Amino acid sequence: MKIALRRLYPLLAIIAACTAPPKNLHRPAEFEQTAAVWLLWSNYDHAAGVPNAQATFDIIEALLPYTKVKLVVPSDSILQIVQARFKENNIPKDQLTMYQFPYREFWTRDMGPSFVVDEKGQLAVTDFNFSAWGYAPKGDSLATLDEKLDERIAAVLKAPLRSSDIYTEGGDHEINGLGTIILTESVEMTRNPTMSLSQIEAEFKRMLGVSHFIWLKNGLREDDHTFTGPMKDAQGKPIYTVLTTNGHTDEYVRFVSPTTLLLAEADATSTDPIEQENARRLEASYQILKQAKDQDGKPFTIVRIPLPYPIVKTMQPGDAVYEMISTFDYQDGSIFPKGKPVQVMAASSYLNFTIANGCVIIPKYWKEGADLSIKQRDEAAKAILQKAFPDKKIIPLDVLAVNLGGGGIHCITMNEPAVY
């Protein structure tokens, strides 16, 4: 049977490569007009004393002058808490709609809907499978609970639902709105190990209406799957990743227009082995993107933006992320020191931003009393983003709470495109 299937793969690849996207199906880019931004209210924290709820509230408050916000909460009790908080802070009700569905995680971008405009010009919802970023086995009850989010949102919007058996997350779909998509091979292949790239492409054509693919090999080193084993710092000490995705595009490469890309940049001369590896991977991505063409055969403009300085924190027993990563069987043979504090690296990136009409919500990392070099890098990144979005207000926010769970602003938001 294995021999027969192996012989069949070339034929399947040819069929997939020839598959055209459905006529007129369109996945708008995030820099196009937004009707609303969806978020989920977090009902837990990744680390004690660093509340996800505050980061979520700050994002909503920043978005509301520019777009409507649609917020999902998991229970009546949390609904009452959130309503009271918004009332206390004079959040305008006319711009905010709230829904109640059950869920566990709050990464709206990854387990929620990817919106498309279908063949009839109507908003439709894509329904991909979700395996908790490759951490959960197929059929896992919590992953299945979260995967139902797109179906529930489609129901309240009365939008057609387009379903797929493929496992993927929105944080790895970087789209220019004209048919080109950038994907990370280390993400899509680990989610769908029995499929070829051509088969995966065929499904993205069918689901998102894209026609042109750019495959990058790997994401950032600190975004590698946690269960592969801890990283090592310059002194050889272990640093753990925080339930990360294995390479989502929204950590290192983003479209800011149909023809312009922002690509992260690391210091190749650094003595830090993590930054050295990031520099190697990002250079490999740069070489691919430099040779790449868009759907019309034209090259891209590539703008480099620095990575933030590494954010290394101590996690203790009792922290939600600590309790999760302490259960892994590490592929490199390392043994987690259960009951003892560990060092973790936050998933920080200036590219993990959200665009919403007249604003771009971006992360900042400097805090009062911290090294001024962090502030200078924050300001340099903001200037690059302001130049990329000259007509939008750049709004920096502290979202370390989210970073400590393996993502950022983009990961917990999802743009609902305006449909006219």
N, C-alpha and C positions, 0 to 999 in steps of 0.2 A: 504493500500500500504506500509506504514512504517513497519507494522508487517511482511509482506511478504519479504521485503528487508532485514529485520533483520535476518530472518530465512535463507536467501540466503548467508549472509556474511560468515558463517563458510565454506560453500562449495567453495566460491570464494577464501577464504584464502588457502584452501587445494590445489586448482588448481594453485594459484600463487606460493605457496611454492614448488610445483613440477615442475614449469616451469624452464627449463634449459636455459642458455644463448645461443645465436646463435653460432653455431660451428665456432671456429677460430676468432670470433670478439674479438678485443683486445683494451683496453684503456691503452696506455703506461703510466708509472709513470713519474713524472716531473723530477726525477733525471736521467732518461734515456736521450739518445742523442736528442738534440733539433735542428730542422731545422731552426726555426725562432721564434721570440716572437712578438706577436701582441699587439698593444696599440691603444687607441683612444686619440686624442688631445682634451683636455678639452676646452670648449668655455665659461666657467664661473668659478668663484671662490666661495668656500664655505664661506669664511669670507674675508672682505676687508683687503688688504695688505698682504695676504698669498696666492701667486699665484699657482694654480694647474699646470700651464704651465711650471713653473720652475722645479717643482718636476718631471714632465713627461720628460722634456728635460734631466735632470740629469740621470734619469733611462736609457733613450735611449743611452746617451753618455757612460754610464758604461757598457751597454750590447754589444755595437757594436764590441769591440775587440774579443768577444767570440761567437757571433751568429748574423745572419741576423735579422733585425728588419723590421716588416711590420706595417706601421702607417696609420691609417685612420683619415681623417679630414672631417668636415661636410660641407664645402663650398669653393668656389673659393677664396674668400677674405682671409679666414684663411689659405688656401693652400699657398697663396703667402707670408703671414707673416711667416709661418713655414719654407718655402723654403729659405727665406732671412735669417732667424735666423740660419739655419743649414749651409748655405754658409758662413756666417760671422764667424762661429765657426769651419769651416773646417771639417765638418762632412762628412766622406767618402760616396759618392753616391752608390758605388758598394755594400755596405752592407745594404742599406736602400731603401725600396720600399714604395711608398705612394699611397693611394687609397682615393677616395672621395665618401662617402655615407652620407645621412642625418641621424642624431641621436641627442639625447638630453644629456643623461648621458655618462660617460666615463669609466664605470666599465666593462672593457672588459671580465674579468673572469666570470662575473655573467650573462650578457645578450648576450655575444658572443658565439662562437662555442666551444663545447668540441670535440676535435678531437679523432677519433678512427681509427684503422686499420681494414678494413672490411674483409669479407670472401675471397675476391680476393687478399688480401695483399695490397689494395689501401687505401690511406688516404680518410676518409669520415668525414662528419660533422654532429654532432647531433643537432637537432633543438627542444629545450625544450620551453615551454611557460614561459612568464615572467610577473610578476605582480608588478614590482618595489619593490621587497622584502616584498610583502604583504601590501604595503601602497596604492596601486592603485586598484580600482575595475576591475574585468575582463572586457576587452573591452576598457579600458582607452586608449586614442589616443596616448599619449606620451609613455606609456609602450609598446603599440603595435609597435610604430615607432622603439623603441630600440630593441624590440624582433626580428625585421626583420634583424638585423645585421648578425646573423649566416647564413641566407639564402643568403644574398648578398656576404658574404665571400665565401660560397660554390660555388656561381656562378663564381666569378673571378678565383677561383682555379680549376674550372671544376671538383669539387669533388662531389660524391654522397651525397645526403641529407637524413638523417634519422630523421623523425619527430615524435613527441610525444605530447599528450595532457596534460601531467603532468607539473605542475608549479614547477620550481626548479632553483637553481643558482650554477654555478661552484665552488663558494667559499665554498660550503658545501660538496664537493665531494673529500674526501681524499683517494687516491688510491695507492696501492703498486705495481701495474703493473703485478701482478700474479693472480688477481681475487678478492682480498679483497678490500672492500670499507668501510670507516667510515663515518657515517652520524649523524647529530644532530636531534633528534626527535622533538624538539621545532621548528625547521625550517621546516622540510618536512611536518609535520602534520598541521602547520598553513597555509602552501601554498596549501595543498590538504586535507581539513578537511573532505571531504566525502569519503576518501580512507582509507583503513586499511594499517598497516605496510606491510603486505604480498602483497597487491596489488601494493604498491609503490616499493617494492623489485622486483616484477615481471617486472615492467617497466624499472627499472635500469638494470636488467639482459638483457632485450631486447635491450636497447639503448647503454649500455656501455660494455656489455660482462662480467660484474662482476658476481661472483658466491657466494661470501661469505660476509656476512654483519655484521658489528659491529655498534650497535646503542648506542649513548651517549645521555643523557637526555637533558642537557642544555649547552649553551656556557657561555661566561663571562657575569657578571651582566651589565657592561657598553655596552654590545652588545644587550641587550633586546630591543624590539620594543619601539620606542620613545613614541608612543601614549598610552602605558600602564601607563605612569606617570613618573615624575621625581624621581631620586634616592635621598637619603638624606645623607649628609656628617655627620661627627662625631658631629657637632653642630646642626644637624637637619635641615640644610638649603638645599633647593632644588638644584640639579644638573641634567641637562637634558642630555639625550643621543642624538647623532647627526645622526638621520635617519639611525639607525643601523638595523642589519639583523635578530635579535632574536636568534643568536647563531651559526654563520658560524664556521665550523671546522678550517678554516685557521687563526683564531684568537687564537686558544688554543691547537691544536694537529696537527702534521704533520709527514708524513713518510719521513725518510732520507735514507732509504734502504728498500728492501722488508720485512725485519724482525725487523727494529729498528724505534721507534717512539720518537719524542720529544713532551713532554707534559708540558704545562705551570704550574707554581707553585706560589701560593700566601701565604702570611704569616698568618697562622691561629691564631697567638697571637696578631695580630693588633687590635687596638681599633676602626679602621675605619670600619663602617658597610659594605661598598662596598667591601673592601678587605676580610672581614670575609665571605661574601656571595660567593666571588670568591673562597676562600679556601675551602668552603663546596662543591661547585659544582665540583671543580677540584679534590677533594678527591673522590667524587662519580665517576667521570670519570676514575680516576686511578684504583679504585677497579674493574670497568668493564673491563678495558684494561688488568689488571693483570690476570684476569681469562680468558680473550679472547684467542683464537687460530687463526692462519692464515688459509688459504685455504687448507693447508696440515696438519692441526691439531697441529702445533707447536706454542709455546708461543712467545710473542714479547719481545724484549729488550726495556725497557722504560727509557728514559733519561729526567730528569726534567730540566727546564729552567725558570728563574724568569720572572715574569711580570715586565714591566717598572714601575717606579714610576708614579702615576696618573698625567695626564696632564689636568688641569682644566683651561679653558679660558673664557673670557667674550665675549659674542656675543651681537651685537647691532641691532636695527632696520635697515634694509637695507642689512645686511648680508644675503646671499642666504639661508643658513640653518635656521637662525632665522625666516625669512619670512615663510618658510615652516612649522616649528614646532609650530609657533604661530597660525596656522589654525586648529590644531587638537582638537577634543573632547577627553579629557583624560579619560581613563577607570577608573582611581582611583578617579575621581571627582575633581581633581585639576584644577585650572583656570590659564591659561598662562597670565603673566602680560604684555599684549601687550603695546608696546611703551616704555617699560623699559628694560634695559640690563638684561641678564640672564647668569648664569654660566652653561657651558657645559663641558663634559668630552670627550676628543679626544679618538678615538678608536685605542689605541696604543698597539702594541704587537710585540715582537721579532720574533714571529712565522709567521708573515705576510711578508714572504720573497719570492723571485723568484729565481729559479735555472735555469741556462742556460749554459750547457756544463762546461767550466772551471771556472765558477764564481757563487757566490751566492750573490744577492743584498739584503741587510738587512737594517732595519731602525736603526737610532740612534737618541737619544733624547737630549743629552747634547748640550748646546750652550755656547759660551764664556760668562763668568760671572755667569752662573748658578751654583747651588750647586754641589760640586764635587762628592757627592754620586750618582748623576745621571750618571756622566761619569764613575764611577766605575762599576755601573750596566751595562752600555753599554758594557764596556770592558769584564765583566764577561760573558755576553750573547754572545759576539763575540767569546770568547775563546771556549765556548761550541759548537757553530756552526762550528768553525774551526776544532774541534776534530771530529764532525759529518761528515764533508766534508774535509778530510785531503788533498785531491788532488785538491781542488778548491780554488780560491782566494775569500776571504770574503770582500765585498765592502759595507761599511756602508754609508747610505745617509740620509739626513734630508728630511722627507716627511710629515711634520706636516700638510701641506696644504691638503693632501689626508686624513690624520687621522681625520681632522675636518669635513669630509663628511661621516665618518662612516666606513672607510676601510683603506687599506694600499697598499704596493707595489704589493703584490700578487693579490689583487683585481682588479688592473688596467692593468694587464698583462695576456696573455694567451699563453702557450707554444704550438707551432705546432711541433709535434714529427717528427723526421727523419724517413723516410720510405725507405727501401733499396730493 
